[in-house]
Amino acid sequence: MGAGPAGLMAGLLFARAGCSVRVVEKHGDFLHDFRGDTVHPSTMDVLGELGLRERFLERPHQRLSRAELRIGGREMSVGDLSHVRSATPFIAMMPQWDFLDFLREEASRYPGFRLTMGSSVRSLEEAGERIAGARLDSGERIRTRLVLAADGRRSIVRVDELLPVKDLGSPIDVFWFELPKRTQEEGTLRIAVEAGRILVRVDRGEYWQCAFVFPKGQAAALKRAGLPAMVAAIEQTEPRLGTIAGDLRSLDDLHLLEVSLDRLTRWHRPGLLAIGDAAHAMSPMGGIGINLAIQDAVAAANVLAEPLARGRSVDHLLGKVQRRRQRSTQLIQAVQKIAQDRVLAPVLQRRGAYQGVPLPLLLLQRFPALRRVPGRAIAMGIRREQVTSPLAA
Ligand SMILES: Cc1cc2nc3c(=O)[nH]c(=O)nc-3n(C[C@H](O)[C@H](O)[C@H](O)COP(=O)(O)OP(=O)(O)OC[C@H]3O[C@@H](n4cnc5c(N)ncnc54)[C@H](O)[C@@H]3O)c2cc1C
């Protein structure tokens, strides 16, 4: 259920192992809600194990091996990936719809893979304690031995209270919008920090994809303040953009992306397993949500694909997938929580301008080796999964 990164990668791996897979996606295409462009070395290593890395890299993308941060009028590099041990020691910036289309295309090579777009799962069907299938909004009923809930942070397993959620809280939300590129600037990811404001820019060739970060719940107030105030806030945060008044024409161009940080305390029950954001909504910090979703899909297939392909029950194995993935998820969420509460929230609450560079950033500048630590953790994640699920004859 759900054709995001988790659902499509799981669909590919289970079909590759010889299972009959039906992926149901409520949207008619992949061009919905923006959810990140970052494909990390850990994901490209998985593609490499599947023999797909070269085909993936043939698709248009940009390569990012560090981000540029501007704070207090000074610029610096943060997160150095050049020392990561991977055949692809960079982040491939590829619009998510392209990445999803790539996964769809590769999964479609396997006869057991079937994708139904533009159709929602309305409810899951219970047979006693077990989840035995799903009912679509068309009225169609699907009977299955395993429902994989890969339907994101508003998953049906949360809405229908089938599995318990623990909210960790997030102090930020984001406006997402495009601005034309008027200047030549090096660097595919640029972060500008000023007191009370953060602007992140992703180079998409012709234009900047921008994220304006602000305290949670203030979207309506920011919009009420009007377009000129918003334009001024962006220009002051990132003066190198120049004048953007003519580029940002309406407040409707600002799309609100609500950030959450939470996880299920139990990812499964008989007949049902949640993976990806459905199991753990990630903060956009570090751009790791897609990659974690892919790791979950790999772990699920490693444990479950072979017995499922042989027609066996896997109910007793579902807890193994959670145990395999939950420790790294908890650790990454703990780091994200500290970063958002101790770094982002104070920046957004700050009123006085930065007079210099905060000490932790100065240390990163002075000791390049320190820059590699966050770089490696972001690039490779924690407890990287290797594909061990079989390739059916
Ligand atoms: C503002 C923001 C920026 C982010 N930036 C990044 C980034 O740069 N890099 C990164 O790695 N991560 C980023 N993330 C996190 C990342 O988007 C998610 O972690 C990742 O998309 C999770 O993948 P998924 O497959 O689990 O879920 P999703 O990508 O949410 O996919 C779930 C799919 O299920 C479908 N669906 C939902 N309900 C139903 C239903 N009832 N029936 C059928 N289909 C259904 C949805 O339409 C969707 O296609 C960001 C998140 C936010 C909020």
The ligand as an ORCA input file, in Angstrom:
! r2SCAN-3c Opt
* xyz 0 1
  C       9.222     18.972      4.101
  C       9.876     17.648      3.972
  C      11.082     17.540      3.288
  C      11.726     16.316      3.211
  N      12.923     16.262      2.569
  C      13.561     15.071      2.489
  C      14.788     14.978      1.786
  O      15.309     15.957      1.232
  N      15.375     13.774      1.717
  C      14.832     12.656      2.319
  O      15.437     11.566      2.247
  N      13.665     12.726      2.971
  C      13.021     13.904      3.061
  N      11.829     13.960      3.721
  C      11.263     12.739      4.297
  C      10.786     11.812      3.173
  O       9.922     12.508      2.318
  C      10.060     10.603      3.724
  O      10.776     10.079      4.818
  C       9.922      9.525      2.631
  O       9.201     10.013      1.525
  C       9.212      8.306      3.201
  O       8.911      7.400      2.179
  P       7.668      6.430      2.299
  O       7.656      5.610      1.067
  O       7.720      5.735      3.602
  O       6.391      7.383      2.385
  P       5.831      8.466      1.351
  O       6.919      9.015      0.522
  O       5.010      9.394      2.161
  O       4.895      7.618      0.397
  C       3.654      7.110      0.831
  C       2.766      6.889     -0.380
  O       1.561      6.273      0.026
  C       0.464      6.873     -0.656
  N      -0.733      6.666      0.140
  C      -1.057      7.238      1.325
  N      -2.231      6.769      1.775
  C      -2.670      5.866      0.874
  C      -3.819      5.028      0.782
  N      -4.760      5.036      1.726
  N      -3.958      4.231     -0.300
  C      -2.994      4.207     -1.271
  N      -1.884      4.983     -1.235
  C      -1.718      5.788     -0.169
  C       0.884      8.324     -0.788
  O       0.186      8.967     -1.831
  C       2.382      8.195     -1.068
  O       2.649      8.084     -2.447
  C      11.144     15.169      3.809
  C       9.933     15.264      4.465
  C       9.305     16.501      4.558
  C       8.002     16.610      5.292
*
